[in-house]
Amino acid sequence: MAGKPKKKAGRAKPARGKPGKSAAAKAAEEFTRGVLARGEAAKATKATKRGKLPPGATHEIVGETEAGLPKLRRRRFSLA
């Protein structure tokens, strides 16, 4: 028993479970939410490979992430 180190009181254990998001992942999520809030993302309307986007949309919604946010692909630029 003399070989075991004693635990110090007040020392917090690291949280178990999912690791925290990186700064880049948080920034990407914020960007996606902003594009959606401003109405700059939409699904293409035609069944062709590169369908048309409605006026004002700069990004096409091409899928969904594991977190439930849409995956975006830039299709055009806005000068306004």
C-alpha angles and dihedrals in degrees: 000000000000091000097061116094117229120244115244116233117243097027110134121222118229114261115260126217127045116015117238121266119263121242090253092053091050091049092050091050091050091049092051092049090049094051090050094047092052092049094241095131128071141150117260112259104216127066091234123109093261105024126185124276123215118256113283095024114122100171131052120219105230103168146325133276125228088259091058097253118128121255110237133207120192110237104167142002129245121218095190 
